[in-house]
């Protein structure tokens, strides 16, 4: 079977910054301080009024092409993962494709996944490359959840940041080799993380915007993430000590530290970056990998785990090959 | 390389019917008669007020499972292709997953594609199966464009019908073998078929809803569809006479007959079903294949071609194996 490698990551952040302060949020000082401390998020990038997911996606992709010395003409698959598209039709991938002169002979499509979207997207691209249908593919994880946040819902507002990450995959042995991925889903949790009145279903019973059952999602994560990791380790005959980094979806520090504690991981195995980024949905894992990239040594193994809306989750095992 | 087969197709239609008559459309009789005749669409299924894409998708999937004697527990991939989801998050696949007791060990995800969505979806599932990541996968093509139609825009209103089709794929040699697929994209055509104000981008300059440059889309189809077919025939070393059926996306009879004429195809090679269904977006090709299924003979080859929003298009070659 052909090996697939994630060769390079570049990213883009919303051009505004919202600090989690009483002044910015318009909520009592004590409440904001307590929340910001608990979740470990000080500020978050947000899109400006005239900025949309397509702008973030185009910026991240343009950087990857420029800094990687890659011609768009040589990309044959362009997958954009988003839940906050500019339009229902066409997808954000169409805007990226047209803006950056991708070739017509390109499989360009949006996929809809939340915080598991990097694992889902990587699995999809691995399948395209392994099956011989693609040689060089981009995955762009891009969202602006801020456009769906109910401004008075402090518990979600303080969490989410707007960002995009663009990853290029190929069979060239450079960067991170995809060793393993496995994705999961539980539609019975459909309503525990949902954006009401966000597309075509009319729902008079609920305020429009994101509704998240925080305790429910925490309980879900503490159950399925360790299980998915155990399954991945069993499937690959590795142990926790073989893993240099657990790149958890950066939901917030509270969740990540609960997971690390439950799994008895060392602090140095669990890097975080949500302090100044917040929860950037499916871009959070590639943003973290981009930061860690410079410190990786040949042979280092990374377990990336995404979890969120759907409910969906998945585990991905990567190895740095230099 | 593993062969992939489309084993069975089932479908569901919107529970209302709108005839293309002056009375139903509220436009002058002469205009309606002229249009209905030109496009060859007499009536179209539409969703009822309380019916959404998830309902169509669940109904089609439930029928496939029941009539195919298939347990949801044995499905490991569930892909829903839609551009008219109930919600931006979670996807329609989450609703289908939860409603019909799919297993947790299931890759469940929405993809966003329009009238090329059956070819794009089949290529994705072929990759998942060929790469060994999936054994038994469903593709559900489901849309209710009627919710995005501007009621006074007669030229789009008379075209679109609301429907869903569910296909099951596996390595079991039954039904239609996937011989070949190739997908294309042209983001420069982004604005020629677009739903304004349909998700998060605010556009005060245009009326909300679908805007389609009809003549532009016709010109596009008449160019790219024959080219994609020639490419597919060249890639598979087949000739037009080797193809029993050209299953064109059922945009409307006017487009299909133009294509047949340009390609010099016999009428019996180009079945149609838009008279009573209209253009059912990415469900149109599987709906047509479902109708034709009973008349197929072992060895019959089918060229399916989708084209539309994005712009995107793709050609898929299938062979009936009994």
Interface residues (C-beta under 8 A of the other chain):
Chain A: X1 X52 X53 X54 X78 X83 X84 X85 X86 X87 X88 X89 X90 X91 X93 X94 X95 X96 X97 X98 X99 X102 X104 X105 X106 X107 X108 X109 X110 X111 X112 X113 X114 X120 X123 X124 X126 X127 X128 X130 X131 X132 X133 X144 X147 X148 X182 X183 X184 X185 X186 X187 X188 X189 X190 X193 X194 X195 X196 X198 X199 X200 X201 X210 X309 X310 X311 X312
Chain B: X1 X52 X53 X54 X78 X83 X84 X85 X86 X87 X88 X89 X90 X91 X93 X94 X95 X96 X97 X98 X99 X102 X104 X105 X106 X107 X108 X109 X110 X111 X112 X113 X114 X120 X123 X124 X126 X127 X128 X130 X131 X132 X133 X144 X147 X148 X182 X183 X184 X185 X186 X187 X188 X189 X190 X193 X194 X195 X196 X198 X199 X200 X201 X210 X309 X310 X311 X312
